[in-house]
Amino acid sequence: MSYDENNIFAKILRGEIPCNKIYEDDFVLSFHDINPQKKIHALVIPKGKYTDLDDFSLKASSEEMVGLLKGINTVAKKLGISTKVGKGYRALANISEHGGQEVPHLHFHLFGGERVGKMVE
Ligand code: 5GP
């Protein structure tokens, strides 16, 4: 699937749509999910144009890969849910059709602030 420049997260990255920002650096942008499923529900997206985790794994540079993982940890610390400062959380990436992905720009969901519960329905 080619990257859709008009997906909602591309618009957020370009500043065309607002978001409730948590963190930003050269590699990632993080903001609160508009429809939170848990007490804390954050999204972490890479700044590069990748449709999903498979696309990212195939095309991203090593620097971008490290940047995304470090970004997730930084956001978790900022939210008080990382294992260093809190009680943990779930990081989840939906991938394409069977994964239930709705927005075609790679994103990790971070759920926490309470027990997250069953892994899959
Ligand atoms: P997916 O199903 O693709 O893994 O998750 C997409 C997520 O993006 C959903 O949890 C949805 O609530 C969130 N979302 C969709 N549109 C917006 C938006 O405009 N702003 C924010 N902050 N989150 C959004």
Backbone and ligand atoms as CSV (ligand in chain L), in Angstrom:
chain,resi,resn,atom,element,x,y,z
A,1,MET,N,N,0.855,-1.200,0.000
A,1,MET,CA,C,0.000,0.000,0.000
A,1,MET,C,C,0.896,1.258,0.000
A,2,SER,N,N,0.616,2.185,-0.883
A,2,SER,CA,C,1.432,3.403,-0.889
A,2,SER,C,C,0.932,4.352,0.208
A,3,TYR,N,N,1.812,5.231,0.623
A,3,TYR,CA,C,1.508,6.135,1.726
A,3,TYR,C,C,0.491,7.192,1.300
A,4,ASP,N,N,-0.566,7.345,2.086
A,4,ASP,CA,C,-1.611,8.339,1.800
A,4,ASP,C,C,-1.265,9.648,2.517
A,5,GLU,N,N,-0.877,10.640,1.745
A,5,GLU,CA,C,-0.451,11.933,2.313
A,5,GLU,C,C,-1.580,12.633,3.075
A,6,ASN,N,N,-2.806,12.202,2.837
A,6,ASN,CA,C,-3.949,12.879,3.465
A,6,ASN,C,C,-4.497,12.148,4.678
A,7,ASN,N,N,-3.761,11.112,5.169
A,7,ASN,CA,C,-4.266,10.447,6.377
A,7,ASN,C,C,-4.186,11.427,7.548
A,8,ILE,N,N,-5.000,11.166,8.551
A,8,ILE,CA,C,-5.179,12.132,9.643
A,8,ILE,C,C,-3.871,12.424,10.402
A,9,PHE,N,N,-3.012,11.414,10.546
A,9,PHE,CA,C,-1.763,11.644,11.286
A,9,PHE,C,C,-0.761,12.451,10.441
A,10,ALA,N,N,-0.817,12.296,9.115
A,10,ALA,CA,C,0.019,13.126,8.241
A,10,ALA,C,C,-0.404,14.589,8.415
A,11,LYS,N,N,-1.708,14.804,8.523
A,11,LYS,CA,C,-2.211,16.181,8.704
A,11,LYS,C,C,-1.794,16.730,10.066
A,12,ILE,N,N,-1.804,15.884,11.088
A,12,ILE,CA,C,-1.353,16.319,12.422
A,12,ILE,C,C,0.138,16.664,12.366
A,13,LEU,N,N,0.926,15.816,11.688
A,13,LEU,CA,C,2.378,16.082,11.576
A,13,LEU,C,C,2.646,17.391,10.849
A,14,ARG,N,N,1.826,17.707,9.863
A,14,ARG,CA,C,2.016,18.962,9.114
A,14,ARG,C,C,1.428,20.169,9.849
A,15,GLY,N,N,0.787,19.914,10.986
A,15,GLY,CA,C,0.203,21.008,11.773
A,15,GLY,C,C,-1.117,21.511,11.217
A,16,GLU,N,N,-1.734,20.726,10.325
A,16,GLU,CA,C,-3.005,21.157,9.719
A,16,GLU,C,C,-4.194,20.843,10.627
A,17,ILE,N,N,-3.975,19.883,11.533
A,17,ILE,CA,C,-5.011,19.484,12.498
A,17,ILE,C,C,-4.347,19.503,13.870
A,18,PRO,N,N,-5.026,20.032,14.893
A,18,PRO,CA,C,-4.393,20.089,16.212
A,18,PRO,C,C,-4.333,18.722,16.896
A,19,CYS,N,N,-3.437,18.634,17.874
A,19,CYS,CA,C,-3.401,17.427,18.705
A,19,CYS,C,C,-3.010,17.854,20.108
A,20,ASN,N,N,-3.304,16.990,21.051
A,20,ASN,CA,C,-2.939,17.244,22.436
A,20,ASN,C,C,-1.556,16.629,22.656
A,21,LYS,N,N,-0.537,17.429,22.370
A,21,LYS,CA,C,0.834,16.915,22.289
A,21,LYS,C,C,1.419,16.525,23.649
A,22,ILE,N,N,2.121,15.399,23.651
A,22,ILE,CA,C,2.817,14.938,24.849
A,22,ILE,C,C,4.318,15.158,24.697
A,23,TYR,N,N,4.823,14.864,23.508
A,23,TYR,CA,C,6.275,14.889,23.295
A,23,TYR,C,C,6.583,14.960,21.802
A,24,GLU,N,N,7.697,15.618,21.481
A,24,GLU,CA,C,8.159,15.652,20.092
A,24,GLU,C,C,9.670,15.739,20.066
A,25,ASP,N,N,10.298,15.007,19.142
A,25,ASP,CA,C,11.724,15.193,18.865
A,25,ASP,C,C,11.940,15.003,17.366
A,26,ASP,N,N,13.178,14.785,16.945
A,26,ASP,CA,C,13.458,14.682,15.500
A,26,ASP,C,C,12.793,13.464,14.867
A,27,PHE,N,N,12.485,12.452,15.675
A,27,PHE,CA,C,12.021,11.181,15.110
A,27,PHE,C,C,10.550,10.876,15.357
A,28,VAL,N,N,9.995,11.372,16.444
A,28,VAL,CA,C,8.613,11.006,16.793
A,28,VAL,C,C,7.788,12.213,17.226
A,29,LEU,N,N,6.478,12.011,17.095
A,29,LEU,CA,C,5.509,12.931,17.696
A,29,LEU,C,C,4.584,12.052,18.526
A,30,SER,N,N,4.245,12.513,19.723
A,30,SER,CA,C,3.317,11.760,20.566
A,30,SER,C,C,2.206,12.681,21.045
A,31,PHE,N,N,0.994,12.133,21.061
A,31,PHE,CA,C,-0.163,12.916,21.500
A,31,PHE,C,C,-1.213,11.969,22.064
A,32,HIS,N,N,-2.174,12.538,22.794
A,32,HIS,CA,C,-3.230,11.723,23.386
A,32,HIS,C,C,-4.228,11.282,22.317
A,33,ASP,N,N,-4.680,10.032,22.432
A,33,ASP,CA,C,-5.700,9.534,21.499
A,33,ASP,C,C,-6.994,10.311,21.715
A,34,ILE,N,N,-7.674,10.630,20.629
A,34,ILE,CA,C,-8.904,11.423,20.688
A,34,ILE,C,C,-10.049,10.640,21.351
A,35,ASN,N,N,-9.940,9.325,21.336
A,35,ASN,CA,C,-11.004,8.467,21.880
A,35,ASN,C,C,-10.372,7.425,22.814
A,36,PRO,N,N,-9.925,7.894,24.020
A,36,PRO,CA,C,-9.115,7.017,24.885
A,36,PRO,C,C,-9.849,5.748,25.325
A,37,GLN,N,N,-9.140,4.625,25.225
A,37,GLN,CA,C,-9.706,3.325,25.617
A,37,GLN,C,C,-9.306,2.938,27.044
A,38,LYS,N,N,-8.361,3.633,27.619
A,38,LYS,CA,C,-7.914,3.397,29.005
A,38,LYS,C,C,-7.625,4.754,29.629
A,39,LYS,N,N,-7.364,4.753,30.964
A,39,LYS,CA,C,-7.093,6.016,31.676
A,39,LYS,C,C,-6.037,6.829,30.935
A,40,ILE,N,N,-4.970,6.151,30.551
A,40,ILE,CA,C,-3.959,6.783,29.692
A,40,ILE,C,C,-3.964,6.055,28.358
A,41,HIS,N,N,-4.117,6.805,27.305
A,41,HIS,CA,C,-4.065,6.237,25.948
A,41,HIS,C,C,-3.356,7.253,25.064
A,42,ALA,N,N,-2.067,6.978,24.848
A,42,ALA,CA,C,-1.241,7.876,24.036
A,42,ALA,C,C,-0.908,7.205,22.720
A,43,LEU,N,N,-0.581,8.018,21.740
A,43,LEU,CA,C,-0.111,7.503,20.448
A,43,LEU,C,C,1.299,8.027,20.224
A,44,VAL,N,N,2.155,7.183,19.675
A,44,VAL,CA,C,3.507,7.601,19.306
A,44,VAL,C,C,3.684,7.281,17.829
A,45,ILE,N,N,3.993,8.306,17.040
A,45,ILE,CA,C,4.137,8.080,15.599
A,45,ILE,C,C,5.519,8.539,15.134
A,46,PRO,N,N,6.106,7.803,14.177
A,46,PRO,CA,C,7.363,8.277,13.608
A,46,PRO,C,C,7.093,9.469,12.703
A,47,LYS,N,N,8.093,10.327,12.521
A,47,LYS,CA,C,7.896,11.481,11.637
A,47,LYS,C,C,7.986,11.083,10.166
A,48,GLY,N,N,8.653,9.959,9.889
A,48,GLY,CA,C,8.758,9.488,8.505
A,48,GLY,C,C,7.439,8.924,8.007
A,49,LYS,N,N,7.339,8.840,6.680
A,49,LYS,CA,C,6.088,8.394,6.041
A,49,LYS,C,C,6.067,6.877,5.882
A,50,TYR,N,N,5.600,6.202,6.920
A,50,TYR,CA,C,5.511,4.740,6.891
A,50,TYR,C,C,4.080,4.337,7.183
A,51,THR,N,N,3.551,3.437,6.364
A,51,THR,CA,C,2.139,3.064,6.520
A,51,THR,C,C,1.904,2.206,7.757
A,52,ASP,N,N,2.844,1.305,8.048
A,52,ASP,CA,C,2.647,0.381,9.187
A,52,ASP,C,C,3.993,-0.175,9.622
A,53,LEU,N,N,3.971,-1.054,10.605
A,53,LEU,CA,C,5.232,-1.561,11.174
A,53,LEU,C,C,6.037,-2.360,10.152
A,54,ASP,N,N,5.369,-3.098,9.290
A,54,ASP,CA,C,6.089,-3.863,8.257
A,54,ASP,C,C,6.831,-2.919,7.315
A,55,ASP,N,N,6.117,-1.886,6.882
A,55,ASP,CA,C,6.700,-0.896,5.977
A,55,ASP,C,C,7.921,-0.244,6.647
A,56,PHE,N,N,7.755,0.117,7.924
A,56,PHE,CA,C,8.829,0.746,8.704
A,56,PHE,C,C,10.034,-0.198,8.809
A,57,SER,N,N,9.769,-1.456,9.132
A,57,SER,CA,C,10.853,-2.431,9.311
A,57,SER,C,C,11.642,-2.614,8.025
A,58,LEU,N,N,10.955,-2.521,6.879
A,58,LEU,CA,C,11.622,-2.710,5.599
A,58,LEU,C,C,12.397,-1.472,5.151
A,59,LYS,N,N,11.864,-0.280,5.460
A,59,LYS,CA,C,12.410,0.919,4.826
A,59,LYS,C,C,13.106,1.918,5.749
A,60,ALA,N,N,12.806,1.894,7.024
A,60,ALA,CA,C,13.355,2.933,7.914
A,60,ALA,C,C,14.851,2.728,8.153
A,61,SER,N,N,15.551,3.821,8.423
A,61,SER,CA,C,16.973,3.735,8.760
A,61,SER,C,C,17.120,3.228,10.197
A,62,SER,N,N,18.332,2.771,10.518
A,62,SER,CA,C,18.588,2.316,11.886
A,62,SER,C,C,18.342,3.460,12.874
A,63,GLU,N,N,18.715,4.653,12.467
A,63,GLU,CA,C,18.526,5.834,13.321
A,63,GLU,C,C,17.032,6.055,13.625
A,64,GLU,N,N,16.214,5.903,12.600
A,64,GLU,CA,C,14.766,6.076,12.804
A,64,GLU,C,C,14.203,4.982,13.717
A,65,MET,N,N,14.737,3.768,13.557
A,65,MET,CA,C,14.242,2.653,14.388
A,65,MET,C,C,14.574,2.895,15.860
A,66,VAL,N,N,15.810,3.292,16.097
A,66,VAL,CA,C,16.215,3.587,17.480
A,66,VAL,C,C,15.390,4.768,17.993
A,67,GLY,N,N,15.220,5.764,17.138
A,67,GLY,CA,C,14.461,6.957,17.530
A,67,GLY,C,C,13.040,6.624,17.946
A,68,LEU,N,N,12.410,5.709,17.246
A,68,LEU,CA,C,11.025,5.340,17.587
A,68,LEU,C,C,10.975,4.609,18.935
A,69,LEU,N,N,11.879,3.649,19.118
A,69,LEU,CA,C,11.869,2.899,20.390
A,69,LEU,C,C,12.200,3.808,21.572
A,70,LYS,N,N,13.201,4.657,21.386
A,70,LYS,CA,C,13.558,5.593,22.466
A,70,LYS,C,C,12.397,6.551,22.734
A,71,GLY,N,N,11.727,6.958,21.660
A,71,GLY,CA,C,10.588,7.871,21.803
A,71,GLY,C,C,9.481,7.245,22.643
A,72,ILE,N,N,9.205,5.971,22.395
A,72,ILE,CA,C,8.163,5.280,23.173
A,72,ILE,C,C,8.530,5.298,24.649
A,73,ASN,N,N,9.784,4.992,24.942
A,73,ASN,CA,C,10.226,4.971,26.340
A,73,ASN,C,C,10.164,6.363,26.974
A,74,THR,N,N,10.555,7.371,26.223
A,74,THR,CA,C,10.520,8.740,26.745
A,74,THR,C,C,9.079,9.150,27.072
A,75,VAL,N,N,8.165,8.816,26.173
A,75,VAL,CA,C,6.754,9.158,26.397
A,75,VAL,C,C,6.213,8.406,27.618
A,76,ALA,N,N,6.543,7.122,27.713
A,76,ALA,CA,C,6.075,6.332,28.859
A,76,ALA,C,C,6.585,6.924,30.176
A,77,LYS,N,N,7.833,7.373,30.174
A,77,LYS,CA,C,8.381,8.008,31.384
A,77,LYS,C,C,7.635,9.301,31.691
A,78,LYS,N,N,7.427,10.103,30.654
A,78,LYS,CA,C,6.728,11.379,30.843
A,78,LYS,C,C,5.320,11.176,31.395
A,79,LEU,N,N,4.682,10.088,30.991
A,79,LEU,CA,C,3.311,9.813,31.436
A,79,LEU,C,C,3.268,9.091,32.786
A,80,GLY,N,N,4.451,8.711,33.300
A,80,GLY,CA,C,4.527,8.045,34.605
A,80,GLY,C,C,4.118,6.585,34.566
A,81,ILE,N,N,4.253,5.955,33.381
A,81,ILE,CA,C,3.813,4.557,33.272
A,81,ILE,C,C,4.956,3.605,32.935
A,82,SER,N,N,6.168,4.125,32.700
A,82,SER,CA,C,7.284,3.225,32.383
A,82,SER,C,C,7.667,2.456,33.649
A,83,THR,N,N,8.410,1.383,33.470
A,83,THR,CA,C,8.764,0.577,34.638
A,83,THR,C,C,9.717,1.319,35.575
A,84,LYS,N,N,10.415,2.324,35.071
A,84,LYS,CA,C,11.302,3.120,35.934
A,84,LYS,C,C,10.497,3.976,36.914
A,85,VAL,N,N,9.365,4.479,36.441
A,85,VAL,CA,C,8.631,5.455,37.271
A,85,VAL,C,C,7.201,5.006,37.621
A,86,GLY,N,N,6.740,3.931,37.013
A,86,GLY,CA,C,5.350,3.527,37.244
A,86,GLY,C,C,5.161,2.020,37.201
A,87,LYS,N,N,3.952,1.606,36.818
A,87,LYS,CA,C,3.593,0.188,36.929
A,87,LYS,C,C,3.491,-0.531,35.591
A,88,GLY,N,N,3.965,0.108,34.547
A,88,GLY,CA,C,3.962,-0.552,33.244
A,88,GLY,C,C,2.772,-0.166,32.388
A,89,TYR,N,N,2.751,-0.698,31.212
A,89,TYR,CA,C,1.750,-0.294,30.222
A,89,TYR,C,C,1.759,-1.299,29.076
A,90,ARG,N,N,0.863,-1.122,28.131
A,90,ARG,CA,C,0.878,-1.947,26.920
A,90,ARG,C,C,1.183,-1.075,25.720
A,91,ALA,N,N,2.154,-1.521,24.905
A,91,ALA,CA,C,2.436,-0.861,23.627
A,91,ALA,C,C,1.903,-1.771,22.536
A,92,LEU,N,N,1.111,-1.203,21.640
A,92,LEU,CA,C,0.449,-2.032,20.636
A,92,LEU,C,C,0.420,-1.326,19.283
A,93,ALA,N,N,0.741,-2.092,18.256
A,93,ALA,CA,C,0.639,-1.531,16.894
A,93,ALA,C,C,-0.291,-2.422,16.081
A,94,ASN,N,N,-1.352,-1.849,15.564
A,94,ASN,CA,C,-2.235,-2.580,14.661
A,94,ASN,C,C,-1.640,-2.482,13.262
A,95,ILE,N,N,-1.648,-3.604,12.554
A,95,ILE,CA,C,-1.025,-3.626,11.231
A,95,ILE,C,C,-2.029,-4.084,10.177
A,96,SER,N,N,-2.404,-3.147,9.327
A,96,SER,CA,C,-3.247,-3.395,8.154
A,96,SER,C,C,-4.606,-4.030,8.506
A,97,GLU,N,N,-5.176,-4.691,7.530
A,97,GLU,CA,C,-6.583,-5.104,7.604
A,97,GLU,C,C,-6.896,-6.056,8.766
A,98,HIS,N,N,-6.189,-7.162,8.830
A,98,HIS,CA,C,-6.481,-8.125,9.904
A,98,HIS,C,C,-6.052,-7.607,11.268
A,99,GLY,N,N,-5.108,-6.671,11.283
A,99,GLY,CA,C,-4.687,-6.064,12.552
A,99,GLY,C,C,-5.657,-5.002,13.047
A,100,GLY,N,N,-6.594,-4.614,12.188
A,100,GLY,CA,C,-7.589,-3.617,12.595
A,100,GLY,C,C,-7.073,-2.187,12.555
A,101,GLN,N,N,-6.086,-1.934,11.704
A,101,GLN,CA,C,-5.517,-0.579,11.621
A,101,GLN,C,C,-6.478,0.345,10.870
A,102,GLU,N,N,-6.749,1.498,11.475
A,102,GLU,CA,C,-7.661,2.464,10.840
A,102,GLU,C,C,-6.911,3.613,10.175
A,103,VAL,N,N,-5.860,4.078,10.830
A,103,VAL,CA,C,-5.108,5.215,10.280
A,103,VAL,C,C,-3.815,4.684,9.648
A,104,PRO,N,N,-3.636,4.894,8.337
A,104,PRO,CA,C,-2.505,4.277,7.634
A,104,PRO,C,C,-1.187,5.052,7.735
A,105,HIS,N,N,-0.841,5.451,8.956
A,105,HIS,CA,C,0.499,5.972,9.273
A,105,HIS,C,C,0.905,5.221,10.537
A,106,LEU,N,N,2.059,4.551,10.499
A,106,LEU,CA,C,2.484,3.737,11.647
A,106,LEU,C,C,2.295,4.467,12.970
A,107,HIS,N,N,1.686,3.801,13.929
A,107,HIS,CA,C,1.567,4.373,15.266
A,107,HIS,C,C,1.559,3.264,16.299
A,108,PHE,N,N,2.152,3.577,17.440
A,108,PHE,CA,C,2.041,2.696,18.599
A,108,PHE,C,C,1.047,3.324,19.556
A,109,HIS,N,N,0.129,2.491,20.055
A,109,HIS,CA,C,-0.755,2.905,21.140
A,109,HIS,C,C,-0.040,2.585,22.443
A,110,LEU,N,N,-0.065,3.489,23.412
A,110,LEU,CA,C,0.414,3.186,24.763
A,110,LEU,C,C,-0.789,3.274,25.691
A,111,PHE,N,N,-1.136,2.130,26.307
A,111,PHE,CA,C,-2.267,2.085,27.231
A,111,PHE,C,C,-1.735,1.911,28.636
A,112,GLY,N,N,-2.260,2.647,29.600
A,112,GLY,CA,C,-1.804,2.473,30.973
A,112,GLY,C,C,-2.588,3.321,31.948
A,113,GLY,N,N,-1.987,3.491,33.139
A,113,GLY,CA,C,-2.659,4.240,34.188
A,113,GLY,C,C,-3.611,3.373,34.988
A,114,GLU,N,N,-3.788,2.149,34.557
A,114,GLU,CA,C,-4.639,1.148,35.221
A,114,GLU,C,C,-4.284,-0.202,34.586
A,115,ARG,N,N,-4.803,-1.301,35.151
A,115,ARG,CA,C,-4.578,-2.605,34.517
A,115,ARG,C,C,-5.236,-2.608,33.148
A,116,VAL,N,N,-4.488,-3.048,32.165
A,116,VAL,CA,C,-4.997,-2.933,30.799
A,116,VAL,C,C,-5.941,-4.086,30.435
A,117,GLY,N,N,-5.744,-5.254,31.058
A,117,GLY,CA,C,-6.695,-6.354,30.839
A,117,GLY,C,C,-6.292,-7.298,29.727
A,118,LYS,N,N,-7.276,-8.046,29.256
A,118,LYS,CA,C,-7.052,-9.106,28.270
A,118,LYS,C,C,-6.318,-8.595,27.035
A,119,MET,N,N,-5.454,-9.441,26.503
A,119,MET,CA,C,-4.636,-8.960,25.383
A,119,MET,C,C,-5.441,-8.828,24.107
A,120,VAL,N,N,-6.246,-9.844,23.782
A,120,VAL,CA,C,-7.077,-9.736,22.579
A,120,VAL,C,C,-8.501,-10.192,22.890
A,121,GLU,N,N,-9.424,-9.619,22.154
A,121,GLU,CA,C,-10.842,-9.977,22.337
A,121,GLU,C,C,-11.121,-11.288,21.613
L,1,5GP,P1,P,-5.723,2.239,14.735
L,1,5GP,O1,O,-7.068,1.585,14.742
L,1,5GP,O2,O,-5.373,2.745,13.357
L,1,5GP,O3,O,-4.646,1.402,15.343
L,1,5GP,O4,O,-5.849,3.492,15.701
L,1,5GP,C1,C,-6.143,4.778,15.281
L,1,5GP,C2,C,-6.344,5.607,16.517
L,1,5GP,O5,O,-6.305,6.968,16.159
L,1,5GP,C3,C,-7.702,5.384,17.210
L,1,5GP,O6,O,-7.467,4.968,18.556
L,1,5GP,C4,C,-8.386,6.741,17.125
L,1,5GP,O7,O,-9.147,7.042,18.272
L,1,5GP,C5,C,-7.227,7.684,16.938
L,1,5GP,N1,N,-7.556,8.888,16.186
L,1,5GP,C6,C,-8.239,8.954,15.015
L,1,5GP,N2,N,-8.322,10.231,14.594
L,1,5GP,C7,C,-7.661,10.973,15.517
L,1,5GP,C8,C,-7.404,12.380,15.625
L,1,5GP,O8,O,-7.787,13.206,14.801
L,1,5GP,N3,N,-6.695,12.781,16.724
L,1,5GP,C9,C,-6.233,11.901,17.658
L,1,5GP,N4,N,-5.555,12.413,18.679
L,1,5GP,N5,N,-6.467,10.588,17.585
L,1,5GP,C10,C,-7.170,10.122,16.525
